[in-house]
Amino acid sequence: MPYDTARGAQEREATPPRPGKIIAGMTFRRFAPDSILGWLVLIIVAGLAASQVITALFHNMERNEAILEIEDLRAAERIATFTAFLEHTSPVLRPSLAASISGPSMTVLVSGSPSVTDPNNSDTRLNHLGRAVSDRLRGSYWEEIRVGAVSGSVKHGANGLLPIRVAVALRDGTWSNFEFSAIDSLPLEYPLLGLVAFSVLAVLLLSYYALRRVTTPLDSLTRAAEALGRSGRTEVLKETGASEVRRAARAFNEMQDRI
């Protein structure tokens, strides 16, 4: 029996939408794109925004590394300057001069033994500091440079500081020992981390929703077309999804009514 055109139209009009679903999605759909192109543009814009946030995060990490390196170079400059000054000072005056140089930010001690007995040669940062001191001592007489980290106090750990010792052997066998607290690490900005997580999650959710909004109606249209080819009739398609998909479903229903 051929499919009744009037009955098909009445079924589409008589199918009431579910109020709960409409109320839940009304606010979002009011601002959501209505076409596939609109969804594509929205996903691209969201992806670009997420990439900018991620770039800002990496920039923050590189900035923190640069700050640590600058602080280490400043410490190396002070150590080299004090060492050269002590080298050209009479050995008798060196202990008192070291005591006068010492301050809250750096302690200087001249003795016959090094304060660093077990230098840490595997730490990249400490090796870099030792090379920086060596480069700034060119032209001065020194025998050996030792750099090592010591176990910091609870206060140092809470403040993110790393106590470092540097021992420089002068040519007469005297050791110039330096101790200072360097910045161990700079914390990342938690709001920036939260923004990165939110932006990535938003892009994933938008992509998933847009994919489902396009593919689900297309899958229904494909199944309806296969059923129409086998039996000559099928159920009325719901005209949902993007505007292009809705037009395709409407055209399919109208074609079915005319058969």
Buried (B, 14 or more C-beta within 10 A) or exposed (E): EEBEEEEBBEEBEEEEEEEEEEEEEEEEEEEBBEEBEBBEEBBEEBBEBBEEBBEBBEEBEEEBEEEBBEEBBEBBEBBBEBBBBBBEBEEEEBBEBBEEBBEEEBBBBBBEEBBBEEBBEEBEBBBBBBEBBBEBBEEBEBEEBBBBBEEBEEEBEEEBBBBBBBBBBBEEEBBBBBBBBBBBEBEEEEEBEEBBEEBBEBBEEBBEBBEEBBEEBBEBBEEBBEEBEEEEBBBBBBBEBBEBBBEBBEEBBEEBBEE
